[in-house]
Amino acid sequence: MSAASSDLTRLAAHELAEKLRAGEISSVEATRAHLDRIAAVDGDVHAFLHLNTSALETAAEIDARRAAGEELAPLAGVPVAIKDVLCTRDMPSTAGSRILEGWIPPYDATVVARMREAGLVPLGKTNMDEFAMGSSTEHSAFGPTRNPWDRERIPGGSGGGSAAAVAAFEAPLALGSDTGGSIRQPAAVTGSVGMKPTYGGVSRYGAIALASSLDQVGPVTRTVLDAALLHDVIGGHDPRDSTSIPDAWPSFADAARTGLREGVVKGLRIGVVSELGGGTTGGTTGGTTGGTAGGAAGASQGFQPGVLQRFHEALGLLEKQGAELVEVSAPSFEYAISAYYLILPAEASSNLAKFDSVRFGLRTEVPGGTIEDVMAATREAGFGDEVKRRIILGTYALSAGYYDAYYGSAQKVRTLIQRDFDAAFGACDVLATPSAPTTAFKLGEKLDDPLAMYLNDLTTIPANLAGVPGIALPSGLAPEDGLPAGIQFMAPARQDARLYTVAAALEALFVDAWGGPLLAQAPALA
Ligand code: GLN
């Protein structure tokens, strides 16, 4: 790899876009630099499942259009990685599952079509936990992705491939999907930025569904402005998604740029959630967390001290700029994981029923068997353990006689969580929590303990249950292990722009404090 091409991979997407616009570099050069980088490091990182064999051709077309004087969209010519949960008509779309191995959809997801229209250059499809179920990417049927900061550690999940690609400088931008944290938790543990938009803000048409009342597609990037620029491309109404919000949205890039203005956080009320890392020690507050040994419910337990330390330092930086910290309590959040792990399996068991050996992908023949035998054999061979576990849980939770006790109760908890958000947003403009309770754990560490794996979503799940937006950005390196920690902000539904402003403001303070972006401190890969 030449020094020049390695330099191009270090640039943020908006910097690359600027150089492309100014004619200092071509899209072919930018794309080749990233393909070279992938060739050099992806054998170790394994962020990609499939590469786009026509990436350079697409880049050349963009260059030709630019040379012909065409007015191109802001990110035209910039390469992008796409989570394998999104349908692409020219590349396999497996959602990390054997059951879809080799399947090439007949159409593009709306977000993919919009990126192509805006002139972005797809580099390939990124690894993920099978059907987006997991927090480590170890549930991929095609082998785990490794964290570029420490290759013995997980890159988060389910979108570990997208986050690792961005953090390893294999792609300046990536798309993810977030049902319970799959954009934000991988961003947290790889030192990247990840945004889960408001439910209905970005089309899910062509996104292989996990839990339809929770799923959102969003950006994974190295800077807040880059996430906003990509969100501007993929967001907005899509008549093909019945849950898509029909209203117009403001420019998120403008919102991110507003974050750089002097005094922008002055008077901003930041709600610090007692149950999710608030207080000074992360200990119990408000008297609502008692009597819940061990599980998800021990809400403030399980936070790594260094993650909490960086979180409170970040809040301190904002306070110094005139933000006001408000301690808020959201007692129902301690039941969020329990409710989520009923609602998600219920919806997933229904969504995954379509993988029946007839319509998509794998078919396992059973000589002399009935079609039911073929379906059973195909699903037995095609789904991994975590997917089977959730299908069984979901089918049980929805079964007659148990429906009210499980699914019905979970939906009531969901309403309580929405009310806690409403109350909190009555007293503050944004809520802040750590993005994830810990830094990246070791590969294999939680693989045999599903409940320990589920606890990674402690801080991210409430936003999905309420449909509100959440953004995760790096808050520094945890002192005990030198690995990235993250801070999350949440805002009321449809206030995504506010998150970009606040996150960009904090990011600028960090860049000053650290002398550059956090990922500049990442250990060099081969
Ligand atoms: N880790 C969560 C889960 O396993 C998140 C999944 C997601 O957001 N797709 O369900």
Residues whose N, C-alpha, C, O or C-beta is under 5 A from the ligand:
A	BS01	LIG	A132 M133 G134 S135 G157 S158 S177 D178 T179 G180 G181 S182 D457
